[in-house]
Amino acid sequence: MEANEMTETPVLEIRNLKKYFNRKEGFISSLLGTTKKPIRAVDDVSIELRENEVQGIIGESGCGKSTLLKTVIGLNDPTGGDIVYKGKRLADFSQDDWKEFRKNVQIIFQNPFESLDPKFTVRESLAEPLNIHGIDYSEERIHEALERVQLNPPQKYLDRLPKQLSGGEKQRVSIARAIIVEPDVILADEPVSMLDVSTQAAILRLLSDLTEDLGLSMMYISHDLSTVSDICDQIHVMYLGRVVESAPTNQILDNPMHPYSQALIQAIPIPDPFHDRPRTRLEGSPPSPEELEEGCRFKDRCPDRMPRCDTAPKTVEAEPEQFTACHLHYEESNVQPNADAPVQQGNQL
């Protein structure tokens, strides 16, 4: 898949997006008049998604990637920043704009066992979005959607309930439900994590083919780097709400610059019992998002920690098209953050 020209207007743009969750005050806190800091689930994230492009967002569970997608689709209200669809801010949307946006930006959820109504047949699941968006019911259109997700022959599946489908078949129905309204953008929230390995590969090939055949743009999130290498044009690595590295997929896989990216790539399984490689040096677990310290959020787990990691790193272009937020890749006196970096600027807490 070829990357689009950078001069092209993004179909979907995330600008310095923030999503904070306030914590409930307990009785003691209320009595003492203390205020708890909010949980910064998404903290100053910027991503541009262009036509027929797939952007991958990876990171450990709890890094904020699912919250990011839910905020983009409108399930969460943003705390700050902007989401822009085809040049127009969602904050400025009219009711008609929202209706069009919800048709053209579809989401595929992680768990197909829960995302399908257990009382709906496959036909009813695919007819529902047509009804919601005022599109005339068409048996031919439903057949075509099932054929696109390789559920053949369609007649075999139309009257089945979810309990009569395998996990992979359920997820294919979920994908068919998303594409039947002919969207511009697909937000895929770990769509293969609940499936077995052989089914994962088939679903990933399907998603890749659909982006090519239908000209779709996709934002694909995962905690597993091995599932994004064949589908994504660019990868953004998230850690505790922030993007710490962003680069074209092959570039970041071949030469990760941030210590966290390096640890993720070193942890990718290699199907060769005789292959010898250095063990991942990353230890410990991410700190609680409720009590984040100042400075680099990765510092307590970083094998290359140094004194200035107690101050927040700037995002710099460490290599052409490869942006990273790490003190290892610049000297404060002579390197300035790149103004065109696709990830957050400054990272000041």
Secondary structure by P-SEA (a helix, b strand, c coil): cccccccccccbbbcbbbbbbbbbbcaaaaaabbbbbccccccbbbbbbcccbbbbbbbcccccaaaaaaaaacccccccccccccccccccccaaaaaaaaaabbbbcccccccccccccaaaaaaaaaaaacccccaaaaaaaaaaacccccccccccccccccaaaaaaaaaaaaacccccbbbbccccccccaaaaaaaaaaaaaaaaaabbbbbccccccccccccccbbbbbccccccccccaaaaaaccccaaaaaaaaacccccccbbbbccccccccccccccccccccccccccccccccccccccccccccccccccccccccccccccccccccccc
